[in-house]
């Protein structure tokens, strides 16, 4: 398998989890899903992993694993502020997934 197909497969695999999709939805419009943070701007710096953990109702290590997976495939970026990790969406990567799916549907028609 060539590297672009592998990268596309990893990207689509990352989107194949309900919790990760929920997190991505929230990160696409963080101001409407999260309260203002004491440290870091919701849009400029990202959302604190603690807020995401509280909202989704999973353990902090589980949420961190989901976010690290999304980061590994380039869908989100992370930033450290004080002792916390903040995550924000990389919009272009979601478009990459849409393009990959559109290309796949055209090739199977």
Backbone as XML, in Angstrom:
<?xml version="1.0"?>
<chain id="A" units="angstrom">
  <residue number="1" name="UNK">
    <atom name="N" x="0.852" y="-1.177" z="0.000"/>
    <atom name="CA" x="0.000" y="0.000" z="0.000"/>
    <atom name="C" x="0.891" y="1.232" z="0.000"/>
  </residue>
  <residue number="2" name="UNK">
    <atom name="N" x="0.597" y="2.194" z="-0.879"/>
    <atom name="CA" x="1.428" y="3.400" z="-0.913"/>
    <atom name="C" x="1.120" y="4.287" z="0.295"/>
  </residue>
  <residue number="3" name="UNK">
    <atom name="N" x="2.016" y="5.226" z="0.566"/>
    <atom name="CA" x="1.897" y="6.026" z="1.785"/>
    <atom name="C" x="0.662" y="6.917" z="1.786"/>
  </residue>
  <residue number="4" name="UNK">
    <atom name="N" x="0.221" y="7.397" z="0.614"/>
    <atom name="CA" x="-0.977" y="8.250" z="0.600"/>
    <atom name="C" x="-2.219" y="7.433" z="0.957"/>
  </residue>
  <residue number="5" name="UNK">
    <atom name="N" x="-2.273" y="6.190" z="0.491"/>
    <atom name="CA" x="-3.405" y="5.329" z="0.851"/>
    <atom name="C" x="-3.364" y="4.976" z="2.329"/>
  </residue>
  <residue number="6" name="UNK">
    <atom name="N" x="-2.169" y="4.732" z="2.836"/>
    <atom name="CA" x="-2.006" y="4.429" z="4.250"/>
    <atom name="C" x="-2.439" y="5.615" z="5.095"/>
  </residue>
  <residue number="7" name="UNK">
    <atom name="N" x="-2.020" y="6.821" z="4.693"/>
    <atom name="CA" x="-2.394" y="8.043" z="5.399"/>
    <atom name="C" x="-3.906" y="8.246" z="5.362"/>
  </residue>
  <residue number="8" name="UNK">
    <atom name="N" x="-4.524" y="7.994" z="4.207"/>
    <atom name="CA" x="-5.973" y="8.124" z="4.073"/>
    <atom name="C" x="-6.674" y="7.103" z="4.951"/>
  </residue>
  <residue number="9" name="UNK">
    <atom name="N" x="-6.172" y="5.879" z="4.965"/>
    <atom name="CA" x="-6.773" y="4.838" z="5.798"/>
    <atom name="C" x="-6.682" y="5.215" z="7.275"/>
  </residue>
  <residue number="10" name="UNK">
    <atom name="N" x="-5.530" y="5.740" z="7.702"/>
    <atom name="CA" x="-5.376" y="6.173" z="9.093"/>
    <atom name="C" x="-6.342" y="7.300" z="9.425"/>
  </residue>
  <residue number="11" name="UNK">
    <atom name="N" x="-6.486" y="8.239" z="8.511"/>
    <atom name="CA" x="-7.394" y="9.361" z="8.708"/>
    <atom name="C" x="-8.831" y="8.868" z="8.852"/>
  </residue>
  <residue number="12" name="UNK">
    <atom name="N" x="-9.257" y="8.000" z="7.966"/>
    <atom name="CA" x="-10.624" y="7.483" z="8.018"/>
    <atom name="C" x="-10.837" y="6.610" z="9.255"/>
  </residue>
  <residue number="13" name="UNK">
    <atom name="N" x="-9.825" y="5.854" z="9.639"/>
    <atom name="CA" x="-9.901" y="5.037" z="10.853"/>
    <atom name="C" x="-10.089" y="5.941" z="12.081"/>
  </residue>
  <residue number="14" name="UNK">
    <atom name="N" x="-9.411" y="7.063" z="12.099"/>
    <atom name="CA" x="-9.543" y="8.006" z="13.216"/>
    <atom name="C" x="-10.969" y="8.534" z="13.318"/>
  </residue>
  <residue number="15" name="UNK">
    <atom name="N" x="-11.630" y="8.668" z="12.185"/>
    <atom name="CA" x="-13.003" y="9.178" z="12.169"/>
    <atom name="C" x="-14.034" y="8.083" z="12.426"/>
  </residue>
  <residue number="16" name="UNK">
    <atom name="N" x="-13.573" y="6.855" z="12.549"/>
    <atom name="CA" x="-14.476" y="5.724" z="12.721"/>
    <atom name="C" x="-14.834" y="5.415" z="14.156"/>
  </residue>
  <residue number="17" name="UNK">
    <atom name="N" x="-14.738" y="6.391" z="15.032"/>
    <atom name="CA" x="-15.065" y="6.191" z="16.442"/>
    <atom name="C" x="-16.046" y="7.279" z="16.871"/>
  </residue>
  <residue number="18" name="UNK">
    <atom name="N" x="-17.129" y="6.861" z="17.495"/>
    <atom name="CA" x="-18.193" y="7.796" z="17.879"/>
    <atom name="C" x="-17.690" y="8.893" z="18.821"/>
  </residue>
  <residue number="19" name="UNK">
    <atom name="N" x="-16.846" y="8.535" z="19.778"/>
    <atom name="CA" x="-16.350" y="9.541" z="20.724"/>
    <atom name="C" x="-15.444" y="10.551" z="20.031"/>
  </residue>
  <residue number="20" name="UNK">
    <atom name="N" x="-14.593" y="10.073" z="19.124"/>
    <atom name="CA" x="-13.718" y="11.008" z="18.408"/>
    <atom name="C" x="-14.530" y="11.933" z="17.515"/>
  </residue>
  <residue number="21" name="UNK">
    <atom name="N" x="-15.563" y="11.409" z="16.880"/>
    <atom name="CA" x="-16.425" y="12.268" z="16.049"/>
    <atom name="C" x="-17.138" y="13.318" z="16.893"/>
  </residue>
  <residue number="22" name="UNK">
    <atom name="N" x="-17.582" y="12.935" z="18.071"/>
    <atom name="CA" x="-18.233" y="13.889" z="18.971"/>
    <atom name="C" x="-17.255" y="14.994" z="19.366"/>
  </residue>
  <residue number="23" name="UNK">
    <atom name="N" x="-16.045" y="14.609" z="19.725"/>
    <atom name="CA" x="-15.026" y="15.592" z="20.103"/>
    <atom name="C" x="-14.745" y="16.532" z="18.932"/>
  </residue>
  <residue number="24" name="UNK">
    <atom name="N" x="-14.623" y="15.989" z="17.735"/>
    <atom name="CA" x="-14.366" y="16.828" z="16.562"/>
    <atom name="C" x="-15.511" y="17.805" z="16.315"/>
  </residue>
  <residue number="25" name="UNK">
    <atom name="N" x="-16.727" y="17.342" z="16.499"/>
    <atom name="CA" x="-17.878" y="18.230" z="16.350"/>
    <atom name="C" x="-17.780" y="19.385" z="17.340"/>
  </residue>
  <residue number="26" name="UNK">
    <atom name="N" x="-17.461" y="19.091" z="18.580"/>
    <atom name="CA" x="-17.329" y="20.145" z="19.590"/>
    <atom name="C" x="-16.190" y="21.099" z="19.244"/>
  </residue>
  <residue number="27" name="UNK">
    <atom name="N" x="-15.060" y="20.547" z="18.790"/>
    <atom name="CA" x="-13.917" y="21.395" z="18.464"/>
    <atom name="C" x="-14.153" y="22.253" z="17.227"/>
  </residue>
  <residue number="28" name="UNK">
    <atom name="N" x="-15.108" y="21.853" z="16.386"/>
    <atom name="CA" x="-15.403" y="22.654" z="15.193"/>
    <atom name="C" x="-16.071" y="23.982" z="15.557"/>
  </residue>
  <residue number="29" name="UNK">
    <atom name="N" x="-16.665" y="24.065" z="16.726"/>
    <atom name="CA" x="-17.292" y="25.301" z="17.207"/>
    <atom name="C" x="-17.170" y="25.343" z="18.727"/>
  </residue>
  <residue number="30" name="UNK">
    <atom name="N" x="-15.953" y="25.523" z="19.218"/>
    <atom name="CA" x="-15.736" y="25.395" z="20.668"/>
    <atom name="C" x="-16.501" y="26.409" z="21.525"/>
  </residue>
  <residue number="31" name="UNK">
    <atom name="N" x="-16.741" y="27.597" z="21.015"/>
    <atom name="CA" x="-17.445" y="28.601" z="21.831"/>
    <atom name="C" x="-18.888" y="28.193" z="22.137"/>
  </residue>
  <residue number="32" name="UNK">
    <atom name="N" x="-19.491" y="27.429" z="21.248"/>
    <atom name="CA" x="-20.873" y="27.014" z="21.510"/>
    <atom name="C" x="-20.951" y="25.740" z="22.356"/>
  </residue>
  <residue number="33" name="UNK">
    <atom name="N" x="-19.817" y="25.063" z="22.557"/>
    <atom name="CA" x="-19.838" y="23.805" z="23.310"/>
    <atom name="C" x="-19.122" y="23.850" z="24.653"/>
  </residue>
  <residue number="34" name="UNK">
    <atom name="N" x="-18.296" y="24.860" z="24.875"/>
    <atom name="CA" x="-17.513" y="24.919" z="26.107"/>
    <atom name="C" x="-17.570" y="26.314" z="26.714"/>
  </residue>
  <residue number="35" name="UNK">
    <atom name="N" x="-17.461" y="26.387" z="28.059"/>
    <atom name="CA" x="-17.389" y="27.701" z="28.704"/>
    <atom name="C" x="-16.014" y="28.318" z="28.474"/>
  </residue>
  <residue number="36" name="UNK">
    <atom name="N" x="-15.910" y="29.607" z="28.687"/>
    <atom name="CA" x="-14.610" y="30.266" z="28.585"/>
    <atom name="C" x="-13.652" y="29.639" z="29.592"/>
  </residue>
  <residue number="37" name="UNK">
    <atom name="N" x="-12.395" y="29.609" z="29.235"/>
    <atom name="CA" x="-11.371" y="28.999" z="30.067"/>
    <atom name="C" x="-10.572" y="30.076" z="30.797"/>
  </residue>
  <residue number="38" name="UNK">
    <atom name="N" x="-10.033" y="29.704" z="31.935"/>
    <atom name="CA" x="-9.176" y="30.627" z="32.677"/>
    <atom name="C" x="-7.872" y="30.843" z="31.918"/>
  </residue>
  <residue number="39" name="UNK">
    <atom name="N" x="-7.315" y="29.772" z="31.380"/>
    <atom name="CA" x="-6.077" y="29.841" z="30.602"/>
    <atom name="C" x="-6.369" y="29.466" z="29.160"/>
  </residue>
  <residue number="40" name="UNK">
    <atom name="N" x="-5.898" y="30.259" z="28.240"/>
    <atom name="CA" x="-6.039" y="29.938" z="26.826"/>
    <atom name="C" x="-7.392" y="30.299" z="26.244"/>
  </residue>
  <residue number="41" name="UNK">
    <atom name="N" x="-7.355" y="30.778" z="25.015"/>
    <atom name="CA" x="-8.569" y="31.109" z="24.266"/>
    <atom name="C" x="-9.095" y="29.844" z="23.584"/>
  </residue>
  <residue number="42" name="UNK">
    <atom name="N" x="-10.404" y="29.630" z="23.656"/>
    <atom name="CA" x="-11.009" y="28.426" z="23.082"/>
    <atom name="C" x="-10.675" y="28.225" z="21.607"/>
  </residue>
  <residue number="43" name="UNK">
    <atom name="N" x="-10.647" y="29.300" z="20.844"/>
    <atom name="CA" x="-10.409" y="29.195" z="19.407"/>
    <atom name="C" x="-8.918" y="29.261" z="19.091"/>
  </residue>
  <residue number="44" name="UNK">
    <atom name="N" x="-8.235" y="30.246" z="19.640"/>
    <atom name="CA" x="-6.811" y="30.439" z="19.318"/>
    <atom name="C" x="-5.915" y="29.342" z="19.891"/>
  </residue>
  <residue number="45" name="UNK">
    <atom name="N" x="-6.166" y="28.953" z="21.137"/>
    <atom name="CA" x="-5.302" y="27.984" z="21.810"/>
    <atom name="C" x="-5.867" y="26.574" z="21.830"/>
  </residue>
  <residue number="46" name="UNK">
    <atom name="N" x="-7.168" y="26.458" z="21.712"/>
    <atom name="CA" x="-7.806" y="25.154" z="21.776"/>
    <atom name="C" x="-8.554" y="24.969" z="23.085"/>
  </residue>
  <residue number="47" name="UNK">
    <atom name="N" x="-9.146" y="23.796" z="23.225"/>
    <atom name="CA" x="-9.959" y="23.472" z="24.391"/>
    <atom name="C" x="-9.142" y="22.601" z="25.334"/>
  </residue>
  <residue number="48" name="UNK">
    <atom name="N" x="-9.200" y="22.923" z="26.609"/>
    <atom name="CA" x="-8.481" y="22.159" z="27.624"/>
    <atom name="C" x="-9.025" y="20.729" z="27.678"/>
  </residue>
  <residue number="49" name="UNK">
    <atom name="N" x="-8.120" y="19.776" z="27.754"/>
    <atom name="CA" x="-8.510" y="18.372" z="27.820"/>
    <atom name="C" x="-9.453" y="18.106" z="28.994"/>
  </residue>
  <residue number="50" name="UNK">
    <atom name="N" x="-9.321" y="18.867" z="30.066"/>
    <atom name="CA" x="-10.217" y="18.699" z="31.214"/>
    <atom name="C" x="-11.660" y="19.013" z="30.876"/>
  </residue>
  <residue number="51" name="UNK">
    <atom name="N" x="-11.886" y="20.055" z="30.084"/>
    <atom name="CA" x="-13.249" y="20.398" z="29.663"/>
    <atom name="C" x="-13.834" y="19.302" z="28.777"/>
  </residue>
  <residue number="52" name="UNK">
    <atom name="N" x="-13.016" y="18.795" z="27.869"/>
    <atom name="CA" x="-13.482" y="17.726" z="26.973"/>
    <atom name="C" x="-13.816" y="16.485" z="27.790"/>
  </residue>
  <residue number="53" name="UNK">
    <atom name="N" x="-12.957" y="16.152" z="28.750"/>
    <atom name="CA" x="-13.173" y="14.981" z="29.609"/>
    <atom name="C" x="-14.476" y="15.114" z="30.387"/>
  </residue>
  <residue number="54" name="UNK">
    <atom name="N" x="-14.697" y="16.268" z="30.999"/>
    <atom name="CA" x="-15.925" y="16.481" z="31.766"/>
    <atom name="C" x="-17.162" y="16.352" z="30.889"/>
  </residue>
  <residue number="55" name="UNK">
    <atom name="N" x="-17.104" y="16.904" z="29.698"/>
    <atom name="CA" x="-18.282" y="16.927" z="28.818"/>
    <atom name="C" x="-18.603" y="15.550" z="28.242"/>
  </residue>
  <residue number="56" name="UNK">
    <atom name="N" x="-17.581" y="14.784" z="27.871"/>
    <atom name="CA" x="-17.838" y="13.500" z="27.214"/>
    <atom name="C" x="-18.094" y="12.373" z="28.214"/>
  </residue>
  <residue number="57" name="UNK">
    <atom name="N" x="-17.655" y="12.560" z="29.456"/>
    <atom name="CA" x="-17.949" y="11.570" z="30.484"/>
    <atom name="C" x="-17.087" y="10.319" z="30.449"/>
  </residue>
  <residue number="58" name="UNK">
    <atom name="N" x="-15.921" y="10.413" z="29.849"/>
    <atom name="CA" x="-14.975" y="9.292" z="29.839"/>
    <atom name="C" x="-13.821" y="9.638" z="30.777"/>
  </residue>
  <residue number="59" name="UNK">
    <atom name="N" x="-12.980" y="8.654" z="31.070"/>
    <atom name="CA" x="-11.828" y="8.933" z="31.920"/>
    <atom name="C" x="-10.833" y="9.820" z="31.174"/>
  </residue>
  <residue number="60" name="UNK">
    <atom name="N" x="-10.045" y="10.569" z="31.947"/>
    <atom name="CA" x="-9.066" y="11.462" z="31.338"/>
    <atom name="C" x="-8.057" y="10.699" z="30.479"/>
  </residue>
  <residue number="61" name="UNK">
    <atom name="N" x="-7.538" y="9.537" z="30.911"/>
    <atom name="CA" x="-6.612" y="8.811" z="30.032"/>
    <atom name="C" x="-7.259" y="8.361" z="28.714"/>
  </residue>
  <residue number="62" name="UNK">
    <atom name="N" x="-8.527" y="7.981" z="28.758"/>
    <atom name="CA" x="-9.230" y="7.568" z="27.531"/>
    <atom name="C" x="-9.380" y="8.746" z="26.579"/>
  </residue>
  <residue number="63" name="UNK">
    <atom name="N" x="-9.780" y="9.893" z="27.110"/>
    <atom name="CA" x="-9.934" y="11.092" z="26.285"/>
    <atom name="C" x="-8.579" y="11.493" z="25.702"/>
  </residue>
  <residue number="64" name="UNK">
    <atom name="N" x="-7.541" y="11.454" z="26.516"/>
    <atom name="CA" x="-6.195" y="11.785" z="26.037"/>
    <atom name="C" x="-5.777" y="10.840" z="24.914"/>
  </residue>
  <residue number="65" name="UNK">
    <atom name="N" x="-6.073" y="9.559" z="25.050"/>
    <atom name="CA" x="-5.745" y="8.601" z="23.973"/>
    <atom name="C" x="-6.476" y="8.944" z="22.685"/>
  </residue>
  <residue number="66" name="UNK">
    <atom name="N" x="-7.759" y="9.281" z="22.788"/>
    <atom name="CA" x="-8.520" y="9.677" z="21.593"/>
    <atom name="C" x="-7.903" y="10.917" z="20.949"/>
  </residue>
  <residue number="67" name="UNK">
    <atom name="N" x="-7.576" y="11.907" z="21.762"/>
    <atom name="CA" x="-7.005" y="13.148" z="21.237"/>
    <atom name="C" x="-5.612" y="12.928" z="20.653"/>
  </residue>
  <residue number="68" name="UNK">
    <atom name="N" x="-4.833" y="12.073" z="21.256"/>
    <atom name="CA" x="-3.501" y="11.769" z="20.711"/>
    <atom name="C" x="-3.621" y="11.044" z="19.372"/>
  </residue>
  <residue number="69" name="UNK">
    <atom name="N" x="-4.609" y="10.176" z="19.235"/>
    <atom name="CA" x="-4.837" y="9.494" z="17.962"/>
    <atom name="C" x="-5.214" y="10.510" z="16.885"/>
  </residue>
  <residue number="70" name="UNK">
    <atom name="N" x="-6.115" y="11.430" z="17.234"/>
    <atom name="CA" x="-6.508" y="12.469" z="16.285"/>
    <atom name="C" x="-5.331" y="13.369" z="15.932"/>
  </residue>
  <residue number="71" name="UNK">
    <atom name="N" x="-4.480" y="13.626" z="16.895"/>
    <atom name="CA" x="-3.282" y="14.438" z="16.664"/>
    <atom name="C" x="-2.295" y="13.710" z="15.761"/>
  </residue>
  <residue number="72" name="UNK">
    <atom name="N" x="-2.139" y="12.416" z="15.973"/>
    <atom name="CA" x="-1.204" y="11.607" z="15.173"/>
    <atom name="C" x="-1.540" y="11.662" z="13.682"/>
  </residue>
  <residue number="73" name="UNK">
    <atom name="N" x="-2.820" y="11.689" z="13.358"/>
    <atom name="CA" x="-3.222" y="11.738" z="11.949"/>
    <atom name="C" x="-3.440" y="13.170" z="11.463"/>
  </residue>
  <residue number="74" name="UNK">
    <atom name="N" x="-3.157" y="14.141" z="12.323"/>
    <atom name="CA" x="-3.185" y="15.540" z="11.906"/>
    <atom name="C" x="-4.537" y="16.213" z="11.897"/>
  </residue>
  <residue number="75" name="UNK">
    <atom name="N" x="-5.530" y="15.633" z="12.565"/>
    <atom name="CA" x="-6.859" y="16.239" z="12.590"/>
    <atom name="C" x="-6.946" y="17.329" z="13.649"/>
  </residue>
  <residue number="76" name="UNK">
    <atom name="N" x="-6.182" y="17.177" z="14.720"/>
    <atom name="CA" x="-6.116" y="18.206" z="15.756"/>
    <atom name="C" x="-4.653" y="18.509" z="16.051"/>
  </residue>
  <residue number="77" name="UNK">
    <atom name="N" x="-4.434" y="19.669" z="16.634"/>
    <atom name="CA" x="-3.108" y="20.021" z="17.137"/>
    <atom name="C" x="-3.237" y="20.242" z="18.638"/>
  </residue>
  <residue number="78" name="UNK">
    <atom name="N" x="-2.129" y="20.090" z="19.319"/>
    <atom name="CA" x="-2.152" y="20.294" z="20.762"/>
    <atom name="C" x="-1.150" y="21.368" z="21.152"/>
  </residue>
  <residue number="79" name="UNK">
    <atom name="N" x="-1.429" y="21.966" z="22.287"/>
    <atom name="CA" x="-0.585" y="23.028" z="22.819"/>
    <atom name="C" x="-0.607" y="22.903" z="24.336"/>
  </residue>
  <residue number="80" name="UNK">
    <atom name="N" x="0.538" y="23.022" z="24.953"/>
    <atom name="CA" x="0.605" y="22.980" z="26.416"/>
    <atom name="C" x="0.550" y="24.399" z="26.971"/>
  </residue>
  <residue number="81" name="UNK">
    <atom name="N" x="-0.314" y="24.575" z="27.949"/>
    <atom name="CA" x="-0.376" y="25.815" z="28.706"/>
    <atom name="C" x="-0.398" y="25.400" z="30.174"/>
  </residue>
  <residue number="82" name="UNK">
    <atom name="N" x="0.620" y="25.851" z="30.891"/>
    <atom name="CA" x="0.804" y="25.430" z="32.280"/>
    <atom name="C" x="0.858" y="23.908" z="32.321"/>
  </residue>
  <residue number="83" name="UNK">
    <atom name="N" x="-0.013" y="23.266" z="33.084"/>
    <atom name="CA" x="0.030" y="21.799" z="33.211"/>
    <atom name="C" x="-0.989" y="21.092" z="32.332"/>
  </residue>
  <residue number="84" name="UNK">
    <atom name="N" x="-1.627" y="21.811" z="31.437"/>
    <atom name="CA" x="-2.729" y="21.234" z="30.664"/>
    <atom name="C" x="-2.435" y="21.223" z="29.169"/>
  </residue>
  <residue number="85" name="UNK">
    <atom name="N" x="-3.067" y="20.260" z="28.503"/>
    <atom name="CA" x="-3.001" y="20.195" z="27.040"/>
    <atom name="C" x="-4.293" y="20.778" z="26.480"/>
  </residue>
  <residue number="86" name="UNK">
    <atom name="N" x="-4.150" y="21.588" z="25.450"/>
    <atom name="CA" x="-5.278" y="22.218" z="24.774"/>
    <atom name="C" x="-5.287" y="21.730" z="23.331"/>
  </residue>
  <residue number="87" name="UNK">
    <atom name="N" x="-6.463" y="21.387" z="22.825"/>
    <atom name="CA" x="-6.586" y="20.811" z="21.488"/>
    <atom name="C" x="-7.494" y="21.663" z="20.622"/>
  </residue>
  <residue number="88" name="UNK">
    <atom name="N" x="-7.077" y="21.801" z="19.351"/>
    <atom name="CA" x="-7.938" y="22.499" z="18.397"/>
    <atom name="C" x="-7.911" y="21.762" z="17.065"/>
  </residue>
  <residue number="89" name="UNK">
    <atom name="N" x="-8.968" y="21.971" z="16.321"/>
    <atom name="CA" x="-9.194" y="21.311" z="15.037"/>
    <atom name="C" x="-8.285" y="21.877" z="13.958"/>
  </residue>
  <residue number="90" name="UNK">
    <atom name="N" x="-7.855" y="21.006" z="13.053"/>
    <atom name="CA" x="-7.150" y="21.407" z="11.832"/>
    <atom name="C" x="-8.161" y="21.228" z="10.699"/>
  </residue>
  <residue number="91" name="UNK">
    <atom name="N" x="-8.880" y="22.291" z="10.326"/>
    <atom name="CA" x="-9.984" y="22.162" z="9.371"/>
    <atom name="C" x="-9.610" y="21.498" z="8.052"/>
  </residue>
  <residue number="92" name="UNK">
    <atom name="N" x="-8.446" y="21.760" z="7.535"/>
    <atom name="CA" x="-8.049" y="21.179" z="6.255"/>
    <atom name="C" x="-8.019" y="19.658" z="6.250"/>
  </residue>
  <residue number="93" name="UNK">
    <atom name="N" x="-7.742" y="19.057" z="7.401"/>
    <atom name="CA" x="-7.701" y="17.591" z="7.465"/>
    <atom name="C" x="-9.090" y="16.980" z="7.349"/>
  </residue>
  <residue number="94" name="UNK">
    <atom name="N" x="-10.097" y="17.664" z="7.846"/>
    <atom name="CA" x="-11.464" y="17.171" z="7.691"/>
    <atom name="C" x="-11.833" y="17.212" z="6.206"/>
  </residue>
  <residue number="95" name="UNK">
    <atom name="N" x="-11.399" y="18.253" z="5.521"/>
    <atom name="CA" x="-11.624" y="18.337" z="4.075"/>
    <atom name="C" x="-10.905" y="17.202" z="3.345"/>
  </residue>
  <residue number="96" name="UNK">
    <atom name="N" x="-9.716" y="16.832" z="3.811"/>
    <atom name="CA" x="-8.991" y="15.701" z="3.227"/>
    <atom name="C" x="-9.823" y="14.424" z="3.331"/>
  </residue>
  <residue number="97" name="UNK">
    <atom name="N" x="-10.457" y="14.227" z="4.471"/>
    <atom name="CA" x="-11.290" y="13.036" z="4.660"/>
    <atom name="C" x="-12.500" y="13.069" z="3.725"/>
  </residue>
  <residue number="98" name="UNK">
    <atom name="N" x="-13.114" y="14.232" z="3.607"/>
    <atom name="CA" x="-14.254" y="14.361" z="2.684"/>
    <atom name="C" x="-13.828" y="14.052" z="1.247"/>
  </residue>
  <residue number="99" name="UNK">
    <atom name="N" x="-12.677" y="14.573" z="0.854"/>
    <atom name="CA" x="-12.169" y="14.327" z="-0.501"/>
    <atom name="C" x="-11.867" y="12.848" z="-0.717"/>
  </residue>
  <residue number="100" name="UNK">
    <atom name="N" x="-11.280" y="12.222" z="0.293"/>
    <atom name="CA" x="-10.967" y="10.794" z="0.185"/>
    <atom name="C" x="-12.240" y="9.971" z="0.016"/>
  </residue>
  <residue number="101" name="UNK">
    <atom name="N" x="-13.256" y="10.307" z="0.791"/>
    <atom name="CA" x="-14.517" y="9.579" z="0.677"/>
    <atom name="C" x="-15.183" y="9.830" z="-0.668"/>
  </residue>
  <residue number="102" name="UNK">
    <atom name="N" x="-15.124" y="11.071" z="-1.145"/>
    <atom name="CA" x="-15.710" y="11.383" z="-2.450"/>
    <atom name="C" x="-14.974" y="10.623" z="-3.549"/>
  </residue>
  <residue number="103" name="UNK">
    <atom name="N" x="-13.652" y="10.579" z="-3.461"/>
    <atom name="CA" x="-12.862" y="9.849" z="-4.444"/>
    <atom name="C" x="-13.165" y="8.360" z="-4.408"/>
  </residue>
  <residue number="104" name="UNK">
    <atom name="N" x="-13.347" y="7.834" z="-3.218"/>
    <atom name="CA" x="-13.660" y="6.414" z="-3.067"/>
    <atom name="C" x="-15.008" y="6.098" z="-3.669"/>
  </residue>
  <residue number="105" name="UNK">
    <atom name="N" x="-16.000" y="6.948" z="-3.420"/>
    <atom name="CA" x="-17.335" y="6.680" z="-3.949"/>
    <atom name="C" x="-17.356" y="6.783" z="-5.474"/>
  </residue>
  <residue number="106" name="UNK">
    <atom name="N" x="-16.540" y="7.691" z="-6.047"/>
    <atom name="CA" x="-16.473" y="7.798" z="-7.510"/>
    <atom name="C" x="-15.805" y="6.568" z="-8.113"/>
  </residue>
  <residue number="107" name="UNK">
    <atom name="N" x="-14.791" y="6.031" z="-7.450"/>
    <atom name="CA" x="-14.053" y="4.895" z="-8.006"/>
    <atom name="C" x="-14.822" y="3.594" z="-7.907"/>
  </residue>
  <residue number="108" name="UNK">
    <atom name="N" x="-15.836" y="3.538" z="-7.020"/>
    <atom name="CA" x="-16.615" y="2.312" z="-6.891"/>
    <atom name="C" x="-17.927" y="2.375" z="-7.650"/>
  </residue>
  <residue number="109" name="UNK">
    <atom name="N" x="-18.204" y="3.501" z="-8.312"/>
    <atom name="CA" x="-19.469" y="3.640" z="-9.053"/>
    <atom name="C" x="-19.379" y="2.976" z="-10.404"/>
  </residue>
</chain>
